[in-house]
């Protein structure tokens, strides 16, 4: 049994979601994991993962991502694929249920990460209520719009390719790995902006490109596989972190949660452990009801 940790900015929703992504990959690659946020040191919050082996789950996850190939998931015989964007589409076995309501365009086909004999399906963007279809009705937390029908599987591939040579070396501070990035899932708000607020648009300045955080984007998407923040409306969400503070007298061992409870804790303050609550507000960087981006994050008192 061993414990491992990384620094995290709790005021960055993408980083919090990405911590859950590390927990999901720990389950896939190492085995059952227990995790918690630790903000007992006022200088730096950390995310802690404990596994039943000596394997470092953060290093294992980063090695997996550095090698992972991406393909989309399709339906046999359907003219619906992502080959146009140089992402292979693999059809599910005939007769198997499709994991989400079949989309009308390739933009939200499920994506699959595959490496080292392991695979992980990502399809949170296909959640939500669809008229006359049976769905999970969970909010899809889909902030990106996909200009020209650009699919999520291609965005995922692009994010990995941007940083693939650096990923395995980012163990100590994975959320600080940055690259020039023209498009993203918009989970890390350090990259985004509202043109009308700053007075100009980067689209009019071809030589300028914002720096993004591709590891945060990819891991946040993984973290939303089975967890969701609490939606208030289109432009407001709340999320929660559960763990250890400086005043409770609890040790980190007292607050480590199995992954199913960690997933639940993102969307509720109801667990009997120290909890912090945050509200993230979003706005429209372009046309209303298309892409959204995070603009502010405020901490709230847990009632």
N, C-alpha and C positions, 0 to 999 in steps of 0.2 A: 504494500500500500504506500502511496506517495502523494504529496500535494504539490501543485504547481500554480503559478499565478502570473498575471500580466497587469500593467496599468490600464485604467479606463477612465474616461471623462464621462461622468454620469449625466452631464448636461448635453451630451451628444447622443441623441436617440439611436443613430446608426451604430455607434460603438456599443451601446447597451444591447441592441438586437444582435450585433456581431458576437458578443459574449455568449449569447444563447446558441449562436452558430457553432462556436467552439465546443460547447457542451454536446450538441447534436453530433458533431464529428467525433468527439471522444467516445460516444456510445457506439458509433459505427466502426471505428478503427481500433479502439483499445478495449472497450467493455463498459460495464455499468459505471456511471460517473455520478458524483455528488458535487454540487457547485454552490457558490454564494458570492455576493458582493461584499467587500470589506472596506468600509470607510472610517475605520477606527483611527487611522492616521490622517489628521486634517491636511497634510501636505499632499497626499496622493491616495485616491481610491484604487482598489485592485479587485480583479476577478479571480477567484480561486477555484480550481478544479481538483478533486481527489479521485484517484482511480486505484483499482486493486492490483497494481503492478508498478514496476519501476519506470515504465514508459512515460515519457513526457507527452501528454495529450496535445499540447499546443504545437510542439515540434512535429508530431505525427500528422496533425491537421494541415500544417503548412506544407509539409512534404507531399501530402496527398493533393493539395490544391496546385502545387507547382507542376505536377505531372498530369493533372486531370484533363481529360478530353470532354468536350461538350457535344451532345446531340439532342435533338428535339424528339418528342414522342408523338407518333401519328397513328392514324387508323387505317387498317388495310383497305386499299381500293379508294381511299378518299384523296381528292386532288387538293391536299392541304399539307404543305411542307415548307421547310426553311432552306432548301438547297439554293434558292436565289441569293441568299446571304452567306453562302458557303458554310452552312451548318447542316450536317447530315440529319435526315429524319428517319427514325427507326420505327416501324409499325409494331404495335402491340400484337400479341398472339391473337389469332382469330377466335372470337368468342369471349375474350377477356373484357371486363368492363373498363371503360376509359376513366381515368382518375378525376376528371373534371367535366362539366358540360362541354360538349364539343364546340369549340369556338368557331366563329364565322370567318376568321382570318388566321394566318399563321402567327400573328403577333403574340398570342398568349398560349401557344402550344406548350405543354410541359417541357422542361429542360432536364437533362440527366447529366450528372457529373460521374465520370468513370475513371478509375485508376487503381492499380495494384489489386485487381480482382474484386474491388468494392464499387458499388454504385449508389448514388443518392439522387432521388427525383425531387425536383423543385417546381412547384405549381401553385404557389400561394396567389399569384396574380390571376388565377382562374376561379378564385372563390367569389362569393357575393351572390346576391339574389338575381336570378335570371327568370324572366316571365315564362311560365308554363314549363319550367324545368326543375327537377329536384336537385337542390344544391345544399352545401353546408351552411350557407347564409352568413358565414364569417366575413368580416370586412377584408378586402384583398390587400389593403395598405399599398396600393399601386400608385406611386407618385409620378412615374414616368409615363410619357404619352406614346413614344415610338413613332417619330416622324416618318412619314411614308410607309407606315406599317412595319417599321423595323422591329423584329421580334425580340422578346426577352431572352431567348436562347442565344441570340447574336450579341446582345449587350453583355451577357454573362461571359461568353467567349472572349469578347473584346477586353473586358476588365481583367480577366486572367492573363491574356496575352500581353497586356501593358506591363505587368509586373512579374511575369513568370520567372525571369532570371533572378529576381530579388526576393521572392517570397520565402524561400527556405532560410534565408539569412535574416529574416525580420522577426526572429523569435522574441527578442527582449521587448521590443515596442512595435508590435505588428500594426497597430492603428496609426502609426506615423509614416508608414510607407506611402509616398505620394508620387504621382506622375502627371504630366500634362494629359488631361482627359476631356474629350469633347462632349461625351454623353455618359449618363450613369443612371442608376436606379433612384437617385436623389435621396438616399438615406443619410449620407453624411453632409451636413449643412455647411461645412467649411468651404465647399466648392461652389455653392449656389448663390444666386442673387436675384433681385427683382429689378429689371432695367429702369423702370420709372422711378425707383427709389434712389438709384445711384447716378442717374442722369445720362446714361448711355448704355448701349448694348454691345457685347463682345462680338455679336454677329456682324457688326459693321467694321470690325477691326480684325481682319484675317490673320495678322501677325501675332495676335494675342490669344492665349488659350489658358483657361483656368487649370490649376492643379487639383486633381481629384485624389481620392483615397480608395483605390480599387479593392484592396483587401477588406476594408470596412464594407464596401458595397456587396461583395460576394458573400462574406460571412453573415451580414445582416439578412440577406435573402435566405440563407440556410437557417438562420435563427427563427425566421417566420414560418418555417415548415409546419410547426405545430403550436405556435404561440402568436398572440396578437395583442397590441396595445388596445386600450379602451377608446373607442371612437365616440366623440360627442357630436360632431358634424363634419362635413367635408374638410373644413379648415381648422379643426381642433381635435387633438387626441391627448389622452393621458396615458402615461406608462409608470410602472412602479419597479423599484429594485428592493430586494429582500436580502438581508444579511446581517452584518455585524457593525455596531457603532461603538463609540468610545465609552458610553455611559452605562450600557446595559450589564456589564460584567460578564458577558457571554464570551466564550472562546469561539474561534472559527469553526471548531468541530461541532459546536452546539447548533450552528445555523446552516450547515451544509445540507442542501436539498437534493433528493433524487431528481433526475431530469424531468419527469412528468410534473412534479410540483414546481420546479423552476419555470417551466413553460406557463403554468397557471399564474404564477406570481407576477408575470409581466403585465397582466391585465386586471389585477385586483389587489387592494390593500388589506385583504381579509386574513392573511396567514398570521399566526401568532408569533411573529418574529419582528425585530426592528425593520421598518419599511420606510422608504422615502418615495414621495410622489412628485411627478413632473408633468407639466402641461406643455405640449409643443403646438405652436400655431403655424399655419401654413398660408401661402398666398399663391396667386397665379403669376408665374414668370412670363407667360404669354397669354394666349387666348383663354378666357374663362372656361372652366369645365374640361380642360385638357391637362397638361402637366401641372403638378403642384410642387412647391419646394418649401422646406422648413425655414421659417424666418426668425422665430424667437422660441426659447425654452425657459420656463420659469419653474422654480420649485414651489410646492404647495405644502401646507400643513396636513398631515394625515389625520383625519377625524376618527 
